[in-house]
Amino acid sequence: MPVRQRRGEQTRQRLLDAALTTHEAGQFTVQAVLAESGVSLGSLYHHFGSFDGLAAALHAQCLTELLDGVVATLERARTARIGVTAIVTAYLSFVMHQPAKARFLYSSAPIAYLPAHADVIAEAKLPRMARIEEWLAPHIAAGAIMDLTDSLTEMLLIGPVSELSRRWLSGADIDLARAAKVLPPRIWAALRGSD
């Protein structure tokens, strides 16, 4: 990678890191990100187009990390039941070990920028979700997992995990390690087919 391009990538990542830090501190503003990163406003606009573009890029980066972990764990699973367990535990592991990133994903602030930057989010989400759907498809076809619409499957699989994570990130007294043991068999029971 040429030096100029490497410096550009480093600047871009400094802005993303500063955005996450300031969001976690409750100071997610242009001024706070610039102060934290030491990068100029012009550079922020050069790399992201706007502050909303920066927020969308951070959302996409956090989502990519979450889904990459889920996909990597899932693709090592040989059975439908182990796959369901893998998805639940990988998701909760991300939330437990990367709470700042998870909190950013769950925050209400991104709602404002998502419509204008849907392409950035889709680029991060769609190929990873496709890999999850590809893994699930033969298990659904074989009857190991109930044949439902994609959205119903997602709600049964991720809905409980997502709500639990949201509450934990909001400060609820929840033991995520215990939840990672309790939830998978119950979610499996909801998704199990008739094989």
N, CA and C atoms as an extended XYZ file, in Angstrom:
585
Properties=species:S:1:pos:R:3:atomname:S:1:resname:S:1:resid:I:1 pbc="F F F"
N         0.852       -1.177        0.000 N   MET     1
C         0.000        0.000        0.000 CA  MET     1
C         0.896        1.237        0.000 C   MET     1
N         0.649        2.170       -0.910 N   PRO     2
C         1.431        3.404       -0.939 CA  PRO     2
C         1.300        4.181        0.376 C   PRO     2
N         2.336        4.954        0.696 N   VAL     3
C         2.390        5.696        1.965 CA  VAL     3
C         1.179        6.608        2.126 C   VAL     3
N         0.822        7.335        1.077 N   ARG     4
C        -0.303        8.275        1.169 CA  ARG     4
C        -1.613        7.538        1.463 C   ARG     4
N        -1.802        6.418        0.812 N   GLN     5
C        -3.014        5.633        1.043 CA  GLN     5
C        -3.029        5.067        2.458 C   GLN     5
N        -1.865        4.614        2.934 N   ARG     6
C        -1.774        4.077        4.293 CA  ARG     6
C        -2.094        5.168        5.312 C   ARG     6
N        -1.564        6.384        5.078 N   ARG     7
C        -1.865        7.497        5.984 CA  ARG     7
C        -3.351        7.834        5.970 C   ARG     7
N        -3.957        7.786        4.805 N   GLY     8
C        -5.395        8.038        4.692 CA  GLY     8
C        -6.203        7.015        5.481 C   GLY     8
N        -5.811        5.742        5.386 N   GLU     9
C        -6.493        4.685        6.144 CA  GLU     9
C        -6.305        4.878        7.652 C   GLU     9
N        -5.102        5.292        8.043 N   GLN    10
C        -4.833        5.532        9.461 CA  GLN    10
C        -5.673        6.700        9.982 C   GLN    10
N        -5.792        7.751        9.186 N   THR    11
C        -6.613        8.903        9.569 CA  THR    11
C        -8.076        8.491        9.685 C   THR    11
N        -8.536        7.733        8.715 N   ARG    12
C        -9.915        7.241        8.721 CA  ARG    12
C       -10.180        6.418        9.990 C   ARG    12
N        -9.242        5.530       10.337 N   GLN    13
C        -9.430        4.692       11.518 CA  GLN    13
C        -9.344        5.518       12.797 C   GLN    13
N        -8.482        6.535       12.822 N   ARG    14
C        -8.415        7.415       14.006 CA  ARG    14
C        -9.757        8.096       14.239 C   ARG    14
N       -10.393        8.529       13.164 N   LEU    15
C       -11.704        9.164       13.292 CA  LEU    15
C       -12.748        8.168       13.794 C   LEU    15
N       -12.725        6.950       13.275 N   LEU    16
C       -13.667        5.924       13.735 CA  LEU    16
C       -13.433        5.593       15.205 C   LEU    16
N       -12.170        5.445       15.596 N   ASP    17
C       -11.842        5.150       16.998 CA  ASP    17
C       -12.287        6.294       17.911 C   ASP    17
N       -12.066        7.521       17.459 N   ALA    18
C       -12.464        8.691       18.253 CA  ALA    18
C       -13.984        8.773       18.356 C   ALA    18
N       -14.676        8.425       17.279 N   ALA    19
C       -16.147        8.442       17.307 CA  ALA    19
C       -16.661        7.441       18.335 C   ALA    19
N       -16.060        6.259       18.376 N   LEU    20
C       -16.495        5.256       19.352 CA  LEU    20
C       -16.201        5.716       20.778 C   LEU    20
N       -15.016        6.268       20.992 N   THR    21
C       -14.620        6.746       22.323 CA  THR    21
C       -15.551        7.853       22.810 C   THR    21
N       -15.841        8.809       21.938 N   THR    22
C       -16.691        9.927       22.354 CA  THR    22
C       -18.141        9.484       22.535 C   THR    22
N       -18.585        8.548       21.724 N   HIS    23
C       -19.942        8.023       21.905 CA  HIS    23
C       -20.061        7.345       23.258 C   HIS    23
N       -19.073        6.552       23.616 N   GLU    24
C       -19.096        5.835       24.897 CA  GLU    24
C       -19.063        6.815       26.067 C   GLU    24
N       -18.412        7.958       25.866 N   ALA    25
C       -18.326        8.977       26.918 CA  ALA    25
C       -19.549        9.898       26.943 C   ALA    25
N       -20.492        9.671       26.025 N   GLY    26
C       -21.686       10.511       25.974 CA  GLY    26
C       -21.432       11.882       25.369 C   GLY    26
N       -20.390       11.985       24.543 N   GLN    27
C       -20.027       13.275       23.944 CA  GLN    27
C       -19.871       13.138       22.433 C   GLN    27
N       -20.790       12.477       21.788 N   PHE    28
C       -20.692       12.172       20.367 CA  PHE    28
C       -21.082       13.386       19.535 C   PHE    28
N       -20.122       14.299       19.366 N   THR    29
C       -20.308       15.492       18.561 CA  THR    29
C       -19.118       15.646       17.622 C   THR    29
N       -19.283       16.453       16.597 N   VAL    30
C       -18.190       16.711       15.665 CA  VAL    30
C       -16.979       17.255       16.419 C   VAL    30
N       -17.211       18.237       17.283 N   GLN    31
C       -16.108       18.867       18.004 CA  GLN    31
C       -15.370       17.861       18.888 C   GLN    31
N       -16.103       16.998       19.564 N   ALA    32
C       -15.479       16.012       20.450 CA  ALA    32
C       -14.664       14.995       19.647 C   ALA    32
N       -15.187       14.557       18.511 N   VAL    33
C       -14.466       13.588       17.674 CA  VAL    33
C       -13.191       14.217       17.135 C   VAL    33
N       -13.278       15.466       16.692 N   LEU    34
C       -12.088       16.142       16.167 CA  LEU    34
C       -11.036       16.327       17.260 C   LEU    34
N       -11.472       16.710       18.449 N   ALA    35
C       -10.540       16.897       19.570 CA  ALA    35
C        -9.895       15.566       19.961 C   ALA    35
N       -10.682       14.507       20.020 N   GLU    36
C       -10.178       13.184       20.415 CA  GLU    36
C        -9.211       12.622       19.376 C   GLU    36
N        -9.516       12.837       18.100 N   SER    37
C        -8.713       12.245       17.026 CA  SER    37
C        -7.521       13.088       16.625 C   SER    37
N        -7.617       14.409       16.839 N   GLY    38
C        -6.564       15.302       16.372 CA  GLY    38
C        -6.607       15.498       14.861 C   GLY    38
N        -7.744       15.193       14.255 N   VAL    39
C        -7.921       15.290       12.810 CA  VAL    39
C        -8.764       16.523       12.498 C   VAL    39
N        -8.537       17.120       11.342 N   SER    40
C        -9.261       18.338       10.972 CA  SER    40
C       -10.664       18.021       10.458 C   SER    40
N       -11.526       19.019       10.489 N   LEU    41
C       -12.878       18.885        9.971 CA  LEU    41
C       -12.846       18.550        8.478 C   LEU    41
N       -11.942       19.181        7.768 N   GLY    42
C       -11.815       18.913        6.336 CA  GLY    42
C       -11.469       17.455        6.065 C   GLY    42
N       -10.642       16.895        6.902 N   SER    43
C       -10.265       15.490        6.746 CA  SER    43
C       -11.454       14.573        7.037 C   SER    43
N       -12.233       14.915        8.069 N   LEU    44
C       -13.437       14.136        8.372 CA  LEU    44
C       -14.366       14.141        7.159 C   LEU    44
N       -14.593       15.321        6.580 N   TYR    45
C       -15.471       15.426        5.421 CA  TYR    45
C       -14.877       14.721        4.209 C   TYR    45
N       -13.568       14.761        4.064 N   HIS    46
C       -12.904       14.074        2.952 CA  HIS    46
C       -13.144       12.568        3.029 C   HIS    46
N       -13.025       12.007        4.205 N   HIS    47
C       -13.132       10.551        4.364 CA  HIS    47
C       -14.568       10.048        4.466 C   HIS    47
N       -15.466       10.863        5.036 N   PHE    48
C       -16.812       10.359        5.317 CA  PHE    48
C       -17.939       11.196        4.729 C   PHE    48
N       -17.634       12.351        4.181 N   GLY    49
C       -18.659       13.197        3.573 CA  GLY    49
C       -19.422       14.065        4.543 C   GLY    49
N       -19.603       13.575        5.769 N   SER    50
C       -20.346       14.307        6.792 CA  SER    50
C       -20.170       13.584        8.123 C   SER    50
N       -20.655       14.204        9.179 N   PHE    51
C       -20.607       13.544       10.491 CA  PHE    51
C       -21.518       12.315       10.488 C   PHE    51
N       -22.662       12.429        9.812 N   ASP    52
C       -23.544       11.267        9.681 CA  ASP    52
C       -22.860       10.138        8.914 C   ASP    52
N       -22.058       10.499        7.925 N   GLY    53
C       -21.300        9.490        7.181 CA  GLY    53
C       -20.298        8.776        8.076 C   GLY    53
N       -19.685        9.505        8.983 N   LEU    54
C       -18.776        8.903        9.957 CA  LEU    54
C       -19.543        7.947       10.868 C   LEU    54
N       -20.695        8.383       11.354 N   ALA    55
C       -21.510        7.535       12.227 CA  ALA    55
C       -21.940        6.261       11.498 C   ALA    55
N       -22.336        6.393       10.243 N   ALA    56
C       -22.742        5.222        9.459 CA  ALA    56
C       -21.567        4.274        9.251 C   ALA    56
N       -20.391        4.825        8.993 N   ALA    57
C       -19.201        3.987        8.805 CA  ALA    57
C       -18.842        3.260       10.098 C   ALA    57
N       -18.993        3.931       11.235 N   LEU    58
C       -18.729        3.269       12.515 CA  LEU    58
C       -19.767        2.179       12.770 C   LEU    58
N       -21.018        2.458       12.463 N   HIS    59
C       -22.073        1.455       12.615 CA  HIS    59
C       -21.732        0.224       11.757 C   HIS    59
N       -21.331        0.465       10.511 N   ALA    60
C       -20.979       -0.629        9.599 CA  ALA    60
C       -19.769       -1.411       10.118 C   ALA    60
N       -18.778       -0.719       10.659 N   GLN    61
C       -17.587       -1.390       11.186 CA  GLN    61
C       -17.948       -2.279       12.382 C   GLN    61
N       -18.754       -1.768       13.286 N   CYS    62
C       -19.168       -2.549       14.458 CA  CYS    62
C       -20.020       -3.742       14.037 C   CYS    62
N       -20.936       -3.512       13.105 N   LEU    63
C       -21.804       -4.575       12.612 CA  LEU    63
C       -20.986       -5.663       11.913 C   LEU    63
N       -20.001       -5.243       11.134 N   THR    64
C       -19.114       -6.194       10.452 CA  THR    64
C       -18.396       -7.072       11.459 C   THR    64
N       -17.871       -6.462       12.511 N   GLU    65
C       -17.156       -7.238       13.530 CA  GLU    65
C       -18.090       -8.241       14.217 C   GLU    65
N       -19.288       -7.800       14.555 N   LEU    66
C       -20.270       -8.691       15.179 CA  LEU    66
C       -20.602       -9.858       14.251 C   LEU    66
N       -20.983       -9.544       13.013 N   LEU    67
C       -21.410      -10.589       12.088 CA  LEU    67
C       -20.266      -11.494       11.648 C   LEU    67
N       -19.062      -10.951       11.512 N   ASP    68
C       -17.911      -11.803       11.164 CA  ASP    68
C       -17.670      -12.843       12.248 C   ASP    68
N       -17.824      -12.446       13.499 N   GLY    69
C       -17.664      -13.395       14.606 CA  GLY    69
C       -18.741      -14.454       14.595 C   GLY    69
N       -19.969      -14.040       14.320 N   VAL    70
C       -21.085      -14.983       14.259 CA  VAL    70
C       -20.873      -15.967       13.108 C   VAL    70
N       -20.530      -15.443       11.925 N   VAL    71
C       -20.349      -16.298       10.746 CA  VAL    71
C       -19.192      -17.276       10.948 C   VAL    71
N       -18.077      -16.790       11.469 N   ALA    72
C       -16.913      -17.669       11.679 CA  ALA    72
C       -17.246      -18.819       12.615 C   ALA    72
N       -17.973      -18.526       13.674 N   THR    73
C       -18.366      -19.565       14.626 CA  THR    73
C       -19.394      -20.501       14.003 C   THR    73
N       -20.355      -19.943       13.313 N   LEU    74
C       -21.411      -20.740       12.689 CA  LEU    74
C       -20.846      -21.704       11.653 C   LEU    74
N       -19.936      -21.235       10.824 N   GLU    75
C       -19.437      -22.061        9.731 CA  GLU    75
C       -18.588      -23.244       10.204 C   GLU    75
N       -18.215      -23.252       11.469 N   ARG    76
C       -17.510      -24.413       12.036 CA  ARG    76
C       -18.493      -25.448       12.593 C   ARG    76
N       -19.760      -25.071       12.708 N   ALA    77
C       -20.773      -25.965       13.284 CA  ALA    77
C       -21.213      -27.000       12.255 C   ALA    77
N       -21.336      -28.231       12.699 N   ARG    78
C       -21.706      -29.324       11.786 CA  ARG    78
C       -23.200      -29.655       11.824 C   ARG    78
N       -23.865      -29.353       12.921 N   THR    79
C       -25.293      -29.677       13.014 CA  THR    79
C       -26.100      -28.401       13.208 C   THR    79
N       -27.390      -28.517       12.941 N   ALA    80
C       -28.281      -27.363       13.102 CA  ALA    80
C       -28.299      -26.889       14.546 C   ALA    80
N       -28.386      -27.807       15.475 N   ARG    81
C       -28.435      -27.430       16.894 CA  ARG    81
C       -27.147      -26.719       17.313 C   ARG    81
N       -26.015      -27.250       16.905 N   ILE    82
C       -24.734      -26.611       17.238 CA  ILE    82
C       -24.640      -25.244       16.562 C   ILE    82
N       -25.184      -25.130       15.362 N   GLY    83
C       -25.179      -23.841       14.665 CA  GLY    83
C       -26.002      -22.783       15.382 C   GLY    83
N       -27.180      -23.172       15.850 N   VAL    84
C       -28.021      -22.234       16.606 CA  VAL    84
C       -27.293      -21.798       17.875 C   VAL    84
N       -26.696      -22.754       18.561 N   THR    85
C       -25.916      -22.435       19.762 CA  THR    85
C       -24.764      -21.496       19.417 C   THR    85
N       -24.099      -21.747       18.300 N   ALA    86
C       -22.967      -20.911       17.876 CA  ALA    86
C       -23.390      -19.466       17.635 C   ALA    86
N       -24.523      -19.287       16.978 N   ILE    87
C       -25.004      -17.930       16.705 CA  ILE    87
C       -25.282      -17.190       18.009 C   ILE    87
N       -26.005      -17.829       18.907 N   VAL    88
C       -26.371      -17.196       20.180 CA  VAL    88
C       -25.123      -16.858       20.993 C   VAL    88
N       -24.221      -17.816       21.135 N   THR    89
C       -23.044      -17.580       21.978 CA  THR    89
C       -22.069      -16.578       21.353 C   THR    89
N       -21.921      -16.608       20.030 N   ALA    90
C       -21.029      -15.640       19.374 CA  ALA    90
C       -21.576      -14.220       19.522 C   ALA    90
N       -22.878      -14.067       19.389 N   TYR    91
C       -23.507      -12.758       19.540 CA  TYR    91
C       -23.301      -12.227       20.954 C   TYR    91
N       -23.608      -13.061       21.938 N   LEU    92
C       -23.452      -12.629       23.334 CA  LEU    92
C       -21.987      -12.389       23.691 C   LEU    92
N       -21.090      -13.166       23.122 N   SER    93
C       -19.660      -12.959       23.364 CA  SER    93
C       -19.218      -11.587       22.852 C   SER    93
N       -19.692      -11.212       21.662 N   PHE    94
C       -19.374       -9.888       21.123 CA  PHE    94
C       -19.859       -8.800       22.070 C   PHE    94
N       -21.097       -8.911       22.514 N   VAL    95
C       -21.678       -7.897       23.408 CA  VAL    95
C       -20.872       -7.817       24.704 C   VAL    95
N       -20.520       -8.975       25.259 N   MET    96
C       -19.802       -9.016       26.529 CA  MET    96
C       -18.374       -8.460       26.404 C   MET    96
N       -17.694       -8.783       25.300 N   HIS    97
C       -16.288       -8.396       25.157 CA  HIS    97
C       -16.072       -7.087       24.404 C   HIS    97
N       -17.096       -6.623       23.700 N   GLN    98
C       -17.004       -5.359       22.962 CA  GLN    98
C       -18.206       -4.469       23.303 C   GLN    98
N       -18.404       -4.164       24.578 N   PRO    99
C       -19.615       -3.425       24.951 CA  PRO    99
C       -19.735       -2.041       24.315 C   PRO    99
N       -18.629       -1.356       24.101 N   ALA   100
C       -18.716       -0.024       23.485 CA  ALA   100
C       -19.237       -0.130       22.056 C   ALA   100
N       -18.750       -1.126       21.328 N   LYS   101
C       -19.218       -1.323       19.945 CA  LYS   101
C       -20.676       -1.781       19.934 C   LYS   101
N       -21.013       -2.690       20.821 N   ALA   102
C       -22.395       -3.156       20.907 CA  ALA   102
C       -23.317       -2.001       21.297 C   ALA   102
N       -22.887       -1.186       22.234 N   ARG   103
C       -23.709       -0.051       22.678 CA  ARG   103
C       -23.938        0.917       21.524 C   ARG   103
N       -22.901        1.116       20.702 N   PHE   104
C       -23.075        2.000       19.548 CA  PHE   104
C       -24.113        1.411       18.589 C   PHE   104
N       -24.045        0.108       18.359 N   LEU   105
C       -25.021       -0.537       17.479 CA  LEU   105
C       -26.446       -0.382       18.007 C   LEU   105
N       -26.596       -0.425       19.324 N   TYR   106
C       -27.919       -0.365       19.932 CA  TYR   106
C       -28.396        1.051       20.224 C   TYR   106
N       -27.526        2.018       20.101 N   SER   107
C       -27.920        3.388       20.454 CA  SER   107
C       -28.972        3.913       19.481 C   SER   107
N       -29.749        4.844       19.935 N   SER   108
C       -30.793        5.407       19.076 CA  SER   108
C       -30.240        6.450       18.116 C   SER   108
N       -29.068        6.983       18.383 N   ALA   109
C       -28.500        8.030       17.528 CA  ALA   109
C       -28.361        7.610       16.065 C   ALA   109
N       -27.950        6.377       15.770 N   PRO   110
C       -27.781        6.010       14.363 CA  PRO   110
C       -29.058        6.030       13.534 C   PRO   110
N       -30.216        6.005       14.156 N   ILE   111
C       -31.475        5.972       13.408 CA  ILE   111
C       -31.551        7.143       12.431 C   ILE   111
N       -31.033        8.281       12.818 N   ALA   112
C       -31.109        9.468       11.965 CA  ALA   112
C       -30.284        9.328       10.694 C   ALA   112
N       -29.148        8.656       10.746 N   TYR   113
C       -28.282        8.584        9.566 CA  TYR   113
C       -28.498        7.342        8.722 C   TYR   113
N       -29.172        6.329        9.245 N   LEU   114
C       -29.316        5.080        8.500 CA  LEU   114
C       -29.978        5.247        7.134 C   LEU   114
N       -31.103        5.969        7.008 N   PRO   115
C       -31.726        6.068        5.681 CA  PRO   115
C       -30.798        6.678        4.621 C   PRO   115
N       -30.076        7.716        4.973 N   ALA   116
C       -29.202        8.382        4.007 CA  ALA   116
C       -27.959        7.567        3.673 C   ALA   116
N       -27.594        6.655        4.555 N   HIS   117
C       -26.373        5.870        4.358 CA  HIS   117
C       -26.675        4.366        4.361 C   HIS   117
N       -27.861        4.035        3.881 N   ALA   118
C       -28.277        2.629        3.873 CA  ALA   118
C       -27.315        1.762        3.077 C   ALA   118
N       -26.702        2.320        2.037 N   ASP   119
C       -25.778        1.538        1.221 CA  ASP   119
C       -24.546        1.107        2.010 C   ASP   119
N       -24.062        1.958        2.901 N   VAL   120
C       -22.893        1.632        3.726 CA  VAL   120
C       -23.233        0.485        4.678 C   VAL   120
N       -24.408        0.566        5.279 N   ILE   121
C       -24.853       -0.479        6.206 CA  ILE   121
C       -25.112       -1.777        5.438 C   ILE   121
N       -25.766       -1.674        4.291 N   ALA   122
C       -26.072       -2.863        3.482 CA  ALA   122
C       -24.798       -3.567        3.030 C   ALA   122
N       -23.791       -2.803        2.665 N   GLU   123
C       -22.512       -3.391        2.232 CA  GLU   123
C       -21.879       -4.213        3.345 C   GLU   123
N       -22.072       -3.784        4.579 N   ALA   124
C       -21.540       -4.534        5.722 CA  ALA   124
C       -22.426       -5.724        6.056 C   ALA   124
N       -23.728       -5.530        5.997 N   LYS   125
C       -24.663       -6.540        6.503 CA  LYS   125
C       -25.006       -7.647        5.505 C   LYS   125
N       -25.366       -7.286        4.292 N   LEU   126
C       -25.955       -8.245        3.366 CA  LEU   126
C       -25.075       -9.456        3.044 C   LEU   126
N       -23.788       -9.288        2.735 N   PRO   127
C       -23.007      -10.491        2.420 CA  PRO   127
C       -22.843      -11.427        3.615 C   PRO   127
N       -22.799      -10.880        4.796 N   ARG   128
C       -22.654      -11.709        5.999 CA  ARG   128
C       -23.963      -12.420        6.330 C   ARG   128
N       -25.068      -11.713        6.182 N   MET   129
C       -26.367      -12.349        6.401 CA  MET   129
C       -26.603      -13.440        5.354 C   MET   129
N       -26.128      -13.211        4.139 N   ALA   130
C       -26.263      -14.231        3.090 CA  ALA   130
C       -25.510      -15.505        3.475 C   ALA   130
N       -24.343      -15.350        4.087 N   ARG   131
C       -23.582      -16.532        4.521 CA  ARG   131
C       -24.318      -17.284        5.623 C   ARG   131
N       -24.973      -16.561        6.514 N   ILE   132
C       -25.768      -17.207        7.566 CA  ILE   132
C       -26.948      -17.950        6.932 C   ILE   132
N       -27.635      -17.287        6.005 N   GLU   133
C       -28.773      -17.917        5.325 CA  GLU   133
C       -28.329      -19.142        4.525 C   GLU   133
N       -27.154      -19.065        3.886 N   GLU   134
C       -26.627      -20.212        3.143 CA  GLU   134
C       -26.345      -21.387        4.079 C   GLU   134
N       -25.855      -21.092        5.264 N   TRP   135
C       -25.583      -22.160        6.224 CA  TRP   135
C       -26.902      -22.782        6.703 C   TRP   135
N       -27.891      -21.943        6.955 N   LEU   136
C       -29.179      -22.427        7.452 CA  LEU   136
C       -29.958      -23.220        6.397 C   LEU   136
N       -29.849      -22.840        5.129 N   ALA   137
C       -30.688      -23.398        4.062 CA  ALA   137
C       -30.718      -24.925        4.011 C   ALA   137
N       -29.580      -25.629        4.000 N   PRO   138
C       -29.672      -27.093        3.930 CA  PRO   138
C       -30.293      -27.712        5.185 C   PRO   138
N       -30.127      -27.060        6.324 N   HIS   139
C       -30.731      -27.556        7.568 CA  HIS   139
C       -32.253      -27.357        7.551 C   HIS   139
N       -32.680      -26.273        6.919 N   ILE   140
C       -34.120      -26.045        6.752 CA  ILE   140
C       -34.679      -27.059        5.756 C   ILE   140
N       -33.963      -27.241        4.642 N   ALA   141
C       -34.412      -28.190        3.607 CA  ALA   141
C       -34.504      -29.615        4.158 C   ALA   141
N       -33.594      -29.966        5.063 N   ALA   142
C       -33.584      -31.312        5.645 CA  ALA   142
C       -34.605      -31.464        6.771 C   ALA   142
N       -35.241      -30.377        7.165 N   GLY   143
C       -36.239      -30.438        8.224 CA  GLY   143
C       -35.685      -30.299        9.628 C   GLY   143
N       -34.373      -30.069        9.760 N   ALA   144
C       -33.769      -29.913       11.087 CA  ALA   144
C       -34.167      -28.584       11.721 C   ALA   144
N       -34.359      -27.564       10.883 N   ILE   145
C       -34.808      -26.250       11.340 CA  ILE   145
C       -36.150      -25.976       10.654 C   ILE   145
N       -37.089      -25.441       11.414 N   MET   146
C       -38.417      -25.145       10.904 CA  MET   146
C       -38.338      -24.227        9.684 C   MET   146
N       -39.149      -24.498        8.694 N   ASP   147
C       -39.182      -23.695        7.472 CA  ASP   147
C       -40.112      -22.502        7.689 C   ASP   147
N       -39.523      -21.371        7.985 N   LEU   148
C       -40.253      -20.126        8.232 CA  LEU   148
C       -39.741      -19.062        7.276 C   LEU   148
N       -40.376      -17.913        7.254 N   THR   149
C       -39.822      -16.797        6.488 CA  THR   149
C       -38.502      -16.385        7.145 C   THR   149
N       -37.639      -15.747        6.359 N   ASP   150
C       -36.347      -15.298        6.904 CA  ASP   150
C       -36.540      -14.399        8.121 C   ASP   150
N       -37.538      -13.502        8.057 N   SER   151
C       -37.723      -12.575        9.175 CA  SER   151
C       -38.197      -13.290       10.436 C   SER   151
N       -39.052      -14.293       10.298 N   LEU   152
C       -39.488      -15.037       11.483 CA  LEU   152
C       -38.337      -15.865       12.064 C   LEU   152
N       -37.550      -16.473       11.194 N   THR   153
C       -36.379      -17.220       11.667 CA  THR   153
C       -35.447      -16.289       12.421 C   THR   153
N       -35.195      -15.119       11.846 N   GLU   154
C       -34.306      -14.143       12.500 CA  GLU   154
C       -34.864      -13.697       13.842 C   GLU   154
N       -36.183      -13.467       13.932 N   MET   155
C       -36.773      -13.028       15.194 CA  MET   155
C       -36.655      -14.098       16.274 C   MET   155
N       -36.891      -15.349       15.913 N   LEU   156
C       -36.764      -16.425       16.897 CA  LEU   156
C       -35.312      -16.652       17.305 C   LEU   156
N       -34.412      -16.499       16.356 N   LEU   157
C       -32.997      -16.761       16.600 CA  LEU   157
C       -32.296      -15.599       17.298 C   LEU   157
N       -32.511      -14.403       16.805 N   ILE   158
C       -31.773      -13.231       17.305 CA  ILE   158
C       -32.615      -12.349       18.222 C   ILE   158
N       -33.924      -12.386       18.085 N   GLY   159
C       -34.789      -11.518       18.896 CA  GLY   159
C       -34.517      -11.597       20.385 C   GLY   159
N       -34.540      -12.789       20.982 N   PRO   160
C       -34.278      -12.883       22.418 CA  PRO   160
C       -32.866      -12.428       22.794 C   PRO   160
N       -31.906      -12.766       21.952 N   VAL   161
C       -30.502      -12.402       22.218 CA  VAL   161
C       -30.330      -10.886       22.129 C   VAL   161
N       -30.950      -10.303       21.132 N   SER   162
C       -30.865       -8.862       20.933 CA  SER   162
C       -31.497       -8.096       22.099 C   SER   162
N       -32.679       -8.517       22.519 N   GLU   163
C       -33.352       -7.832       23.630 CA  GLU   163
C       -32.566       -7.991       24.928 C   GLU   163
N       -32.059       -9.183       25.181 N   LEU   164
C       -31.240       -9.412       26.369 CA  LEU   164
C       -30.002       -8.511       26.345 C   LEU   164
N       -29.354       -8.432       25.187 N   SER   165
C       -28.158       -7.595       25.032 CA  SER   165
C       -28.481       -6.135       25.268 C   SER   165
N       -29.591       -5.663       24.688 N   ARG   166
C       -29.997       -4.262       24.864 CA  ARG   166
C       -30.182       -3.943       26.338 C   ARG   166
N       -30.840       -4.836       27.055 N   ARG   167
C       -31.075       -4.601       28.486 CA  ARG   167
C       -29.771       -4.625       29.271 C   ARG   167
N       -28.892       -5.572       28.960 N   TRP   168
C       -27.599       -5.653       29.652 CA  TRP   168
C       -26.779       -4.390       29.412 C   TRP   168
N       -26.769       -3.921       28.179 N   LEU   169
C       -26.018       -2.713       27.834 CA  LEU   169
C       -26.609       -1.475       28.507 C   LEU   169
N       -27.889       -1.530       28.830 N   SER   170
C       -28.549       -0.414       29.531 CA  SER   170
C       -28.344       -0.473       31.037 C   SER   170
N       -27.649       -1.502       31.516 N   GLY   171
C       -27.329       -1.579       32.940 CA  GLY   171
C       -28.148       -2.566       33.739 C   GLY   171
N       -29.004       -3.347       33.084 N   ALA   172
C       -29.799       -4.342       33.817 CA  ALA   172
C       -28.883       -5.395       34.426 C   ALA   172
N       -29.286       -5.910       35.554 N   ASP   173
C       -28.502       -6.929       36.262 CA  ASP   173
C       -28.752       -8.293       35.601 C   ASP   173
N       -28.000       -8.562       34.546 N   ILE   174
C       -28.141       -9.795       33.770 CA  ILE   174
C       -26.767      -10.444       33.665 C   ILE   174
N       -26.713      -11.732       33.883 N   ASP   175
C       -25.481      -12.495       33.756 CA  ASP   175
C       -25.410      -13.044       32.330 C   ASP   175
N       -24.620      -12.408       31.471 N   LEU   176
C       -24.547      -12.834       30.078 CA  LEU   176
C       -23.923      -14.214       29.925 C   LEU   176
N       -22.973      -14.550       30.771 N   ALA   177
C       -22.359      -15.883       30.689 CA  ALA   177
C       -23.406      -16.963       30.969 C   ALA   177
N       -24.247      -16.730       31.950 N   ARG   178
C       -25.316      -17.693       32.252 CA  ARG   178
C       -26.338      -17.722       31.116 C   ARG   178
N       -26.653      -16.551       30.593 N   ALA   179
C       -27.601      -16.474       29.482 CA  ALA   179
C       -27.095      -17.257       28.273 C   ALA   179
N       -25.786      -17.238       28.057 N   ALA   180
C       -25.202      -17.971       26.929 CA  ALA   180
C       -25.360      -19.478       27.093 C   ALA   180
N       -25.612      -19.930       28.315 N   LYS   181
C       -25.861      -21.354       28.556 CA  LYS   181
C       -27.355      -21.669       28.535 C   LYS   181
N       -28.157      -20.747       29.031 N   VAL   182
C       -29.597      -20.979       29.166 CA  VAL   182
C       -30.346      -20.776       27.845 C   VAL   182
N       -29.987      -19.749       27.087 N   LEU   183
C       -30.757      -19.410       25.890 CA  LEU   183
C       -30.638      -20.400       24.732 C   LEU   183
N       -29.453      -20.903       24.380 N   PRO   184
C       -29.368      -21.747       23.176 CA  PRO   184
C       -30.346      -22.918       23.128 C   PRO   184
N       -30.498      -23.724       24.190 N   PRO   185
C       -31.447      -24.834       24.052 CA  PRO   185
C       -32.894      -24.367       23.902 C   PRO   185
N       -33.219      -23.237       24.490 N   ARG   186
C       -34.580      -22.731       24.376 CA  ARG   186
C       -34.845      -22.147       22.979 C   ARG   186
N       -33.848      -21.472       22.446 N   ILE   187
C       -33.984      -20.948       21.082 CA  ILE   187
C       -34.011      -22.117       20.090 C   ILE   187
N       -33.177      -23.131       20.338 N   TRP   188
C       -33.196      -24.332       19.500 CA  TRP   188
C       -34.583      -24.971       19.520 C   TRP   188
N       -35.193      -25.045       20.678 N   ALA   189
C       -36.527      -25.640       20.793 CA  ALA   189
C       -37.552      -24.872       19.960 C   ALA   189
N       -37.379      -23.546       19.871 N   ALA   190
C       -38.305      -22.726       19.088 CA  ALA   190
C       -38.102      -22.910       17.580 C   ALA   190
N       -36.885      -23.238       17.168 N   LEU   191
C       -36.554      -23.334       15.745 CA  LEU   191
C       -36.524      -24.764       15.214 C   LEU   191
N       -36.466      -25.703       16.102 N   ARG   192
C       -36.278      -27.103       15.687 CA  ARG   192
C       -37.388      -27.564       14.754 C   ARG   192
N       -36.961      -28.228       13.696 N   GLY   193
C       -37.917      -28.765       12.720 CA  GLY   193
C       -38.466      -30.103       13.183 C   GLY   193
N       -39.013      -30.835       12.257 N   SER   194
C       -39.653      -32.106       12.586 CA  SER   194
C       -38.798      -33.313       12.217 C   SER   194
N       -37.535      -33.075       11.875 N   ASP   195
C       -36.693      -34.205       11.459 CA  ASP   195
C       -36.633      -35.189       12.572 C   ASP   195
